[in-house]
Amino acid sequence: MQPSSILDSMYFVYILLCSDGTYYTGCTSDLAERLTRHEKGYVEYTQSRLPVELVYFSSFRNQQKAFSFEKYLKSGSGIAFRNKHLI
């Protein structure tokens, strides 16, 4: 596989630090494009909390595993894990 084709088939779970001190956790197959959407105010949660800063991301080859990790990070124990280990 060419490097670009590997990235084309990856999924990313990411955490943004918002200007109000809150965190936004998301999942995408195109991290650069998604960050641009956040920065331009196209994402409802972050549009009133700009600027945002990417503080963490991880990549997955399996979409379901990425979505499961995103869901976990939004849970109570996932938030505790995020605060202790990821940010």
C-alpha positions as CSV (number, residue, x, y, z in Angstrom):
1,M,0.0,0.0,0.0
2,Q,1.1,3.5,-0.8
3,P,1.3,5.8,2.2
4,S,-1.5,8.1,0.9
5,S,-3.8,5.1,0.4
6,I,-3.1,4.0,4.0
7,L,-4.2,7.4,5.3
8,D,-7.2,7.4,3.0
9,S,-8.5,4.3,4.8
10,M,-7.9,5.5,8.4
11,Y,-10.3,6.9,10.9
12,F,-9.3,9.4,13.5
13,V,-10.6,10.1,17.0
14,Y,-9.6,13.5,18.1
15,I,-10.0,15.9,21.1
16,L,-10.1,19.6,20.8
17,L,-9.6,22.1,23.6
18,C,-12.1,25.0,23.1
19,S,-11.5,28.6,24.1
20,D,-13.9,28.2,27.1
21,G,-11.9,25.3,28.5
22,T,-14.3,22.6,27.4
23,Y,-13.3,19.6,25.3
24,Y,-14.8,18.4,22.0
25,T,-14.3,14.7,21.1
26,G,-15.0,13.6,17.5
27,C,-14.3,11.0,14.9
28,T,-13.6,11.5,11.2
29,S,-11.9,9.9,8.2
30,D,-10.3,13.2,7.1
31,L,-8.8,14.9,10.1
32,A,-7.4,17.9,8.2
33,E,-10.8,18.7,6.6
34,R,-12.6,18.2,9.9
35,L,-10.3,20.6,11.7
36,T,-10.8,23.2,8.9
37,R,-14.6,22.8,9.4
38,H,-14.1,23.5,13.2
39,E,-11.9,26.5,12.6
40,K,-14.4,28.0,10.1
41,G,-17.2,27.7,12.6
42,Y,-19.2,25.0,10.7
43,V,-19.5,22.7,13.7
44,E,-22.3,23.7,16.0
45,Y,-20.6,22.9,19.4
46,T,-17.3,24.6,18.6
47,Q,-18.5,27.6,16.6
48,S,-19.1,29.7,19.7
49,R,-16.0,28.4,21.4
50,L,-13.3,29.4,18.9
51,P,-10.4,29.2,18.6
52,V,-9.9,25.4,19.2
53,E,-6.7,23.6,19.7
54,L,-6.1,19.9,18.7
55,V,-4.7,18.3,21.9
56,Y,-5.0,14.6,21.0
57,F,-5.7,12.3,18.1
58,S,-5.4,8.6,17.4
59,S,-5.8,6.6,14.2
60,F,-7.6,3.4,13.5
61,R,-7.9,1.2,10.5
62,N,-11.3,-0.1,11.6
63,Q,-14.2,2.4,11.5
64,Q,-16.2,0.6,14.2
65,K,-13.2,0.6,16.6
66,A,-12.8,4.3,16.0
67,F,-16.5,5.0,16.7
68,S,-16.4,2.8,19.8
69,F,-13.4,4.6,21.2
70,E,-15.0,8.0,20.5
71,K,-18.2,6.8,22.3
72,Y,-16.0,5.5,25.2
73,L,-14.2,8.9,25.5
74,K,-17.6,10.6,25.9
75,S,-18.6,8.3,28.8
76,G,-17.9,9.1,32.4
77,S,-15.0,6.6,32.7
78,G,-13.8,7.7,29.3
79,I,-13.7,11.4,30.4
80,A,-11.7,10.3,33.5
81,F,-9.3,8.3,31.2
82,R,-9.0,11.3,28.9
83,N,-8.2,13.7,31.7
84,K,-5.6,11.3,33.3
85,H,-3.9,9.9,30.2
86,L,-4.6,11.9,27.0
87,I,-4.6,15.6,27.7
